Amino acid sequence: MHEITLMQGLMLAGVAFIFGIDFWLEALFLFRPIIVCTVTGAILGDLQIGLITGGLTELAFAGLTPAGGVQPPNPILAGIMTTVIAHSAGVDPKTAIGLGLPFSLLMQYIILFYYSAFSMFMPKVERYARENNTAGLGRMSLLMTLIVACTYALVVFLCAYSAQGAMQALVKSMPSWLSHGFEVAGGILPAVGFGLLLRVMLKMQYVPYLLAGFLFVCYVQIQNLLPVAVMGAAFALFVYFNSKPESAPAPATEAPKEDYSNGI
């Protein structure tokens, strides 16, 4: 187990502040778990665990997207707390995914509360809109964004730094069967997330490429996924260049007809 220092806790709160703004605005998509976990691992001095948890958590969240009023778990807290738990409590990354989900759900409930609570600002926003007060509208947008970002920073600091002792004690007190259950559930979540993504994006004409990649990974001894990525790029280029419509030959221009109306 590793202790998280005060400086590391403040740095995690700072990056959560930035990720929270990006998630609220959906600007640069820095809030994706693969980036959040990697940055968190770098702050904790364990980049390898950050990359591992980032890959697993990103797959788990691959097919989760908001649909109307239904909101999936928060990816920022899922990424940060999965990496923090794996690093500080010394558990397997798959187990850390299951343990990090309650923090993710907590943050998403807070965001849903803000969706309703921010309605109190609407009368003032409507007044600014009627008055064409763009400066006032900008201030209101900035205020709400800062409230959300500061909440991210506060929640991450409390969960990652202040509650690390209680979190480590909880992990120590867990029986082996419960810890194994979290590990199994955490191992299934990436497959579920990828399955949800395929449920929307997969087309029948692409099934052969999926099967080829699956067989390649299962029966060829490789140390990393780079060969799979290269093979996928080769398949993508093959499909792209063979699906482009051939350029039709330009129609032959007819010779202008002579006018014999004047007898010449």
C-alpha positions in Angstrom: 0.0 0.0 0.0 1.1 3.6 -0.7 0.2 6.8 1.0 -1.0 9.7 -1.0 0.7 12.9 0.1 -0.9 16.3 0.6 0.8 17.6 -2.6 -0.5 14.7 -4.6 -4.0 15.2 -3.3 -3.9 18.9 -4.2 -2.6 18.0 -7.7 -5.4 15.5 -8.2 -7.9 18.2 -7.1 -6.3 20.5 -9.7 -6.6 18.1 -12.6 -10.1 17.2 -11.5 -10.9 20.9 -11.7 -9.7 21.0 -15.3 -11.3 17.7 -16.3 -14.6 18.9 -14.7 -14.6 22.0 -16.9 -13.9 19.9 -20.0 -16.7 17.4 -19.1 -19.2 20.2 -18.5 -18.4 21.9 -21.8 -17.5 18.7 -23.7 -14.7 20.6 -25.4 -11.5 18.6 -25.7 -12.7 15.2 -24.3 -9.9 15.2 -21.8 -12.4 13.6 -19.4 -12.2 10.2 -21.0 -11.0 7.6 -18.5 -7.9 6.6 -20.6 -6.6 10.2 -20.2 -7.8 10.7 -16.6 -6.2 7.5 -15.4 -2.9 8.1 -17.1 -2.6 11.6 -15.7 -3.6 10.3 -12.2 -1.0 7.5 -12.4 1.7 10.1 -13.4 0.8 12.3 -10.4 0.9 9.3 -8.1 4.3 8.2 -9.5 2.9 5.0 -10.9 2.4 5.5 -14.6 2.1 1.8 -15.4 -0.9 1.3 -13.1 -2.4 4.5 -14.6 -2.1 3.0 -18.1 -3.6 -0.3 -17.0 -6.6 1.2 -15.2 -7.0 3.6 -18.0 -7.4 0.9 -20.6 -9.8 -1.2 -18.5 -11.9 1.8 -17.4 -12.1 3.2 -21.0 -13.4 -0.1 -22.3 -16.0 -0.2 -19.5 -17.2 3.3 -20.4 -16.9 2.8 -24.2 -20.6 2.2 -24.8 -22.0 4.4 -22.0 -23.5 7.6 -23.2 -26.2 9.9 -21.9 -29.7 9.2 -23.3 -32.2 11.9 -22.4 -32.5 12.0 -18.6 -30.5 8.8 -18.1 -26.9 9.6 -17.1 -24.1 7.0 -16.9 -21.6 6.9 -14.0 -19.2 9.8 -14.0 -16.1 8.9 -16.0 -13.8 11.4 -14.2 -14.3 10.0 -10.7 -14.3 6.5 -12.1 -10.9 7.1 -13.7 -9.3 8.9 -10.7 -10.6 6.7 -8.0 -9.9 3.4 -9.8 -6.3 4.5 -10.2 -6.1 5.8 -6.6 -7.5 2.6 -5.1 -5.3 0.4 -7.2 -2.2 2.4 -6.2 -3.0 3.2 -2.5 -4.8 0.0 -1.5 -2.6 -2.3 -3.5 -5.5 -4.2 -5.2 -5.8 -5.6 -8.7 -6.9 -3.0 -11.2 -10.0 -5.1 -12.0 -11.0 -5.1 -8.4 -10.3 -1.3 -8.2 -12.8 -0.7 -11.0 -15.6 -2.3 -8.9 -14.5 -0.3 -5.8 -14.3 2.9 -7.8 -17.8 2.8 -9.2 -19.6 4.1 -6.0 -17.5 7.3 -6.2 -18.4 7.6 -9.8 -22.1 7.2 -9.0 -21.8 9.7 -6.1 -20.4 12.4 -8.5 -23.0 11.8 -11.1 -25.8 12.3 -8.5 -24.2 15.6 -7.6 -24.2 16.6 -11.2 -27.8 15.6 -11.6 -28.6 17.8 -8.5 -26.9 20.7 -10.2 -29.0 20.2 -13.4 -32.0 21.0 -11.2 -30.5 23.5 -8.8 -29.2 25.7 -11.6 -32.7 26.4 -12.6 -32.7 29.1 -10.0 -30.4 31.1 -12.3 -32.8 31.0 -15.2 -34.9 34.1 -14.4 -31.7 36.2 -14.3 -30.5 34.5 -17.5 -33.7 35.2 -19.3 -33.6 38.9 -18.2 -30.1 39.2 -19.5 -31.2 37.6 -22.8 -34.1 40.1 -23.2 -31.8 43.0 -22.5 -29.1 41.6 -24.9 -26.7 41.7 -22.0 -24.0 39.3 -23.4 -21.6 40.2 -20.5 -24.2 39.1 -18.0 -24.8 35.9 -19.8 -21.1 35.2 -19.9 -20.8 35.8 -16.2 -23.7 33.4 -15.4 -22.2 30.7 -17.6 -18.8 31.2 -16.0 -20.3 31.0 -12.5 -22.1 27.7 -13.1 -19.0 26.2 -14.7 -16.8 27.2 -11.8 -19.3 25.8 -9.3 -19.2 22.4 -11.0 -15.4 22.5 -11.4 -14.8 23.4 -7.7 -17.1 20.6 -6.7 -15.0 18.1 -8.7 -11.9 19.3 -7.1 -13.4 19.2 -3.6 -14.9 15.7 -4.0 -11.7 14.3 -5.5 -9.5 15.8 -2.7 -11.8 14.4 0.0 -12.1 10.9 -1.6 -8.5 10.5 -2.7 -6.6 12.1 0.2 -8.8 12.6 3.2 -10.6 9.2 3.0 -7.6 7.1 2.0 -7.1 5.7 5.5 -10.8 4.5 5.7 -10.5 3.2 2.2 -7.4 1.1 3.0 -9.1 -0.2 6.1 -12.1 -1.2 4.1 -10.0 -3.1 1.6 -8.1 -4.9 4.4 -11.3 -5.9 6.1 -12.9 -7.3 3.0 -13.1 -11.1 2.9 -11.4 -12.9 0.1 -14.6 -14.0 -1.5 -15.9 -10.4 -1.7 -12.6 -9.2 -3.1 -12.7 -11.9 -5.7 -16.2 -10.9 -6.6 -15.1 -7.3 -7.2 -12.3 -8.6 -9.3 -14.7 -10.8 -11.4 -17.1 -7.9 -11.8 -14.4 -5.5 -12.7 -13.1 -8.0 -15.4 -16.6 -8.2 -16.9 -17.3 -4.5 -17.1 -14.8 -3.8 -20.0 -16.4 -6.6 -22.0 -19.9 -5.2 -21.2 -18.8 -1.7 -22.3 -17.3 -2.9 -25.5 -20.4 -5.0 -26.2 -22.7 -1.9 -25.7 -20.5 -0.1 -28.2 -20.6 -2.9 -30.8 -24.4 -3.1 -30.3 -24.7 0.3 -31.8 -21.8 0.5 -34.2 -21.3 -3.1 -35.5 -22.5 -3.9 -39.0 -22.7 -7.3 -40.6 -20.1 -6.5 -43.3 -17.6 -5.8 -40.6 -18.1 -9.1 -38.7 -15.3 -10.9 -40.6 -12.8 -8.2 -39.4 -14.0 -8.6 -35.8 -13.6 -12.4 -36.0 -10.1 -12.0 -37.6 -9.0 -9.7 -34.8 -10.4 -12.0 -32.1 -8.7 -15.1 -33.5 -5.4 -13.2 -33.9 -5.4 -12.2 -30.3 -6.4 -15.6 -29.0 -4.1 -17.8 -31.0 -1.0 -15.6 -31.6 1.4 -15.0 -28.8 1.8 -11.2 -28.6 3.1 -9.1 -25.8 1.0 -6.0 -26.5 -1.9 -4.8 -28.7 0.2 -2.8 -31.2 0.1 -5.7 -33.8 -3.7 -5.7 -33.5 -3.9 -2.0 -34.0 -1.6 -2.2 -37.1 -3.8 -5.0 -38.5 -6.9 -3.0 -37.8 -5.4 0.0 -39.6 -4.6 -2.2 -42.5 -8.2 -3.5 -42.7 -9.5 0.1 -42.4 -7.3 1.2 -45.3 -8.3 -1.8 -47.4 -12.0 -1.0 -46.8 -11.5 2.7 -47.5 -9.7 2.4 -50.8 -11.9 -0.5 -52.1 -15.2 1.3 -51.2 -14.4 4.5 -53.0 -16.5 4.9 -56.2 -14.5 4.8 -59.3 -14.5 8.1 -61.1 -16.8 8.0 -64.1 -15.2 8.9 -67.5 -16.0 12.4 -68.5 -18.7 12.4 -71.2 -17.4 13.1 -74.7 -18.2 16.6 -75.9 -20.2 16.7 -79.0 -19.0 18.7 -81.9 -21.1 21.8 -82.4 -23.7 21.4 -85.2 -23.4 23.7 -88.1 -26.3 26.0 -88.9 -27.5 25.6 -92.5 -30.7 27.7 -92.0 -29.3 30.4 -94.3 -28.4 27.9 -97.0 -24.6 28.3 -96.3 
